[in-house]
Amino acid sequence: FDSGYMKFFEHSYQQNRTDAIQIIQDFEKDFKCCGVNNASDYTNHTWSIPSSCYATPTIIPLTPYQQGCAYAIADWLWDKLPIIAGVLLGVVLIELFGIVAA
């Protein structure tokens, strides 16, 4: 499930796409994660680990977040799954009622 995010991640940094990099760093801040799988996604490509991977960016940063963003996003979606399913079910029921009533 993380291969698509990995492609996006690598392409963004290899092509220096600042808009996409900003999206990645926003994800890292919001989900408290680092890289796709972990911080080694940066170091394996010889990219420096951005400040968005740290809880409190300082001059001498401590350790980056351990969890990768692919897993953090998947966990978030899993937690929200009942809400998503409920909304979808509601829409389907309304559509079915409209078909039956027509």
C-alpha positions, 0 to 999 in steps of 0.5 A: 500500500505504500508503493504509490506514496513512495513513488510520489515521495521519490519523484517529489524530491528527485525533481525538487517539486517544492509544492509536493515537498510541502504537502509531504512535510505537512503530512509529516507534521500533522500525522507525526511521521517521517518519510514513507516507511521511516526516516531512512527514506531520506538518509538512503537517498542522501537527503537531509531529514526535514524539520517536519520529522521532529516533534520540536525542531531545534538546532541540534534535533533529537530523534525523528519520528519513528513511524512512516507516513504510509502507516500513519495515514493507513492507521488514520483511515482505519480509525475513520472507516466507520464514519466513511462507511456510514456516510457511504451507506447513507448515500446508497440508501438515499439513492435506492429510496429515490429509485424505488420512489420514482 
